[in-house]
C-alpha cells in the first residue's frame, strides 16, 4: 500500500512519546498493521495469527517477549489473551515511552485484556477505514458520489483498485468464518446473515429491535445478542439520541448505521453505481457516510466519540449533533444535489428550542458547491471532512 499519511498518525506519534504501550483497535482491514509499521519502521513485527508464533507466545511468554528488549509490534494481540499481563511486568520494570505497539481487530476481547492488564500504561486509539480525503489521495480522479458510497472506504479496495463487490463479499465471508467463530457461537449462520442484511435495510433508521428480530425469525434476546456482536466486531454503529432535562418529549431510541457504506451496499445487493442512486436508501447511505466521517474525524483527533442526533415527538429532527466547547454543533445531512429551503427547518427549530445548547452548524448535501449563508452555511459532500 502506498505510504499515505493517515489522519490519525500525528496523534499516534504524539501519544507514543507519552505511553510505553500503544494499542490500535478497529475493524479488520482498516489499516492498523500498515499504520503501525509506517510509524514504527525500526520495530520488529510479529503476527500472532501465525500458529507457530502464537504457540511460542502462549507456552513461553517470558521467553517470547525476551526476544524484543527494545519493543515490538504485536499484531492481533487478542489471539494471546495472557500476553498483556506479561507486558505489564515488563513496562513496570522499564516504562520507556513507545516501546510496544499492539493491534487487534476484535474490540471487546482486546479491550478486556488491555483494561485488565495495561490500565494507565497504554494509549488506546481506534482506526476506522479511510476517511473520504484519505481515499481520494489514492485516486487521480475522485469518484462521484454514488460510486464513492458503493466502493466504501476499506484501504485495500482503494490501494489495489479492487472490484468492491467481490472484495466486500470476501470481507463478509472472512468475518463469518473467522471472527464470528472466535467471538461467539452463532449456530444458525444462514439466519445470522439474514439478520445482518435486515440491519443494512434499516441503515439510518431508528432501531426497533423487536421488529428486527421478528423479521429475522429470532427471539428478542437473540436479536439483542447479535446486535451486540455486530457492534463488538465494528460492523454496525448505534448513534444515540440527544436528551435534555426539560419536559420536551424526545425519542430515546438510537439510529443504526454501518461503519462502511460499501458493505451496506453489498448487503443490499447493490452492485452498480446507478443502482445506488436509484435505491430507496440513497439518502440513508449518504447520511451514513457523513456520520462516519464525523466519527473518524473525532477519533483521528483524539477527541471524545460522543455524538448524537435530535428528534422530538413533533417530528422535528437534526441528523447530527457534535459536542463543541460545551455546546452542540447541529448538522443536517441531505443527499439531494440542489439546496432546498426545507433543509434548514430542523436546524432552525433546534436553535430556537435550545438556544443555549446550539453552537451553530451547517448543511452538508450531495451537491458540489459551497454556499455562504448567514446562519447555516451549506457545504458540498467532497469537502465534508473539513467541516467537523
C-alpha angles and dihedrals in degrees: 000000000000110000098250113166111251114222091239092057098093090051091050092050093048095049092045086066091057108037131052091219130043118198119198116192133172144108121324112273094018091126102262096138093046091049093049093049092045095051095039104034094157096056121095113249123221127180114208089199086080105096095215094049092044091051090052092048092049099044098041110016094165093051091045094053092042087071089070109050092159095046139269144220108250111196121204092008092177088074088073105043095180097054098083089061090059090045088056091060092048096049091046088056092045114016095182110156121251096016103131131032118196126189130187139167101203104077102192099048093041094048091048091055094044096046092049098045110021105034109150091008101077138054112220121213128179117214116198125187119286122309115234090259093050092050092049093056089067095053124069089206116037116236119247119249099265092048091046091055092045094048096047124193111281105136096226092060092054096039095052097030089236126180099262095215094056094040093049092046088055091045093054092044090053090049092052096044101040117016096038095051090050095046104042146347104259101176099185105052093172092056092043091054089050088051091054091049090050088053089053089054089056096052111146093013131112111265117256103182096182092052091046092051092047092052091048092047096239135116123265089251092053092046089051092048092048091048090053088050092053090050092047092052093047098246100117134030127202116211110206124222120248116252132199134189093239122102092251108126109241128178116257100198122102124234120240123234136161124234090235130036092204091062091049090052091049092049089050091054095249111149105160131052091236089058091054094054092048095045119110088234093057092112093044092050091053090047089050091054094050094047090051091048089055092049092048091050092053093046093047091052093048091244129142113282089223109136133151146182126222128226130151133193091264091062098254109146144178115192099216137015118191121193110237125172093335094313136076131259109213118217126187116200121205127170094203117112093218122065112243125195088234088068089077101048098090093044093051092047093050092048090049095047096043109025093157092052100043117087098182123268143182149241120256112197142175095256130093106235126084116220124203105217122173100241107014116026117206122225130192118237097249092065097042094110088070094053105073 
